[in-house]
Protein backbone atom coordinates (compact mmCIF):
# COMPACT_ATOMS: atom_id res chain seq x y z
CA UNK A 1 0.00 0.00 0.00
CA UNK A 2 1.26 3.48 -0.82
CA UNK A 3 1.15 6.31 1.67
CA UNK A 4 0.13 9.82 0.66
CA UNK A 5 0.85 12.58 3.16
CA UNK A 6 -1.36 15.63 3.50
CA UNK A 7 -0.34 18.49 5.77
CA UNK A 8 -3.34 19.98 7.56
CA UNK A 9 -2.92 23.07 9.73
CA UNK A 10 -3.64 22.44 13.40
CA UNK A 11 -6.24 25.23 13.32
CA UNK A 12 -8.23 23.33 10.70
CA UNK A 13 -8.25 20.18 12.83
CA UNK A 14 -9.39 22.24 15.82
CA UNK A 15 -12.13 23.88 13.73
CA UNK A 16 -13.32 20.48 12.52
CA UNK A 17 -13.12 19.05 16.05
CA UNK A 18 -11.59 15.87 14.68
CA UNK A 19 -8.48 13.86 15.39
CA UNK A 20 -5.91 13.30 12.66
CA UNK A 21 -7.10 9.68 12.43
CA UNK A 22 -10.76 10.56 11.90
CA UNK A 23 -10.02 13.32 9.39
CA UNK A 24 -7.74 10.89 7.52
CA UNK A 25 -10.57 8.36 7.22
CA UNK A 26 -13.07 11.06 6.22
CA UNK A 27 -10.75 12.46 3.56
CA UNK A 28 -10.23 8.97 2.15
CA UNK A 29 -13.99 8.53 1.91
CA UNK A 30 -14.52 11.95 0.35
CA UNK A 31 -11.76 11.33 -2.21
CA UNK A 32 -13.22 7.94 -3.06
CA UNK A 33 -16.73 9.37 -3.49
CA UNK A 34 -15.51 12.21 -5.71
CA UNK A 35 -13.27 9.99 -7.85
CA UNK A 36 -16.17 7.57 -8.30
CA UNK A 37 -18.51 10.45 -9.19
CA UNK A 38 -16.02 11.70 -11.79
CA UNK A 39 -15.80 8.21 -13.29
CA UNK A 40 -12.11 7.84 -12.42
CA UNK A 41 -12.65 4.84 -10.11
CA UNK A 42 -15.08 1.95 -10.20
CA UNK A 43 -17.22 1.42 -7.12
CA UNK A 44 -15.00 -1.50 -6.14
CA UNK A 45 -11.77 0.50 -6.37
CA UNK A 46 -13.39 3.48 -4.64
CA UNK A 47 -14.48 1.17 -1.83
CA UNK A 48 -10.87 0.01 -1.48
CA UNK A 49 -9.71 3.63 -1.23
CA UNK A 50 -12.38 4.35 1.39
CA UNK A 51 -11.41 1.15 3.23
CA UNK A 52 -14.99 -0.18 3.24
CA UNK A 53 -16.79 -3.00 1.44
CA UNK A 54 -18.35 -2.30 -1.95
CA UNK A 55 -21.85 -2.59 -0.44
CA UNK A 56 -20.92 -0.11 2.32
CA UNK A 57 -19.50 2.26 -0.30
CA UNK A 58 -22.66 2.13 -2.40
CA UNK A 59 -24.66 2.97 0.72
CA UNK A 60 -22.19 5.71 1.61
CA UNK A 61 -22.43 7.59 -1.68
CA UNK A 62 -26.10 8.25 -1.05
CA UNK A 63 -25.12 10.48 1.87
CA UNK A 64 -23.27 12.65 -0.62
CA UNK A 65 -26.10 12.61 -3.16
CA UNK A 66 -24.01 10.65 -5.67
CA UNK A 67 -25.82 8.16 -7.85
CA UNK A 68 -24.41 4.67 -8.25
CA UNK A 69 -25.51 4.82 -11.90
CA UNK A 70 -23.40 6.57 -14.54
CA UNK A 71 -26.14 8.02 -16.70
CA UNK A 72 -26.03 11.27 -18.63
CA UNK A 73 -28.98 13.68 -18.41
CA UNK A 74 -30.02 12.60 -21.94
CA UNK A 75 -30.11 8.95 -20.88
CA UNK A 76 -32.40 9.82 -17.99
CA UNK A 77 -35.08 11.23 -20.32
Secondary structure, DSSP 4 states (H G I P E B T S, - for coil): ---------HHHHHHHT--HHHHHHHHHHHHHHHHHHTTSS-HHHHHHHHTS-HHHHHHHHHHTT--SS---HHHH-
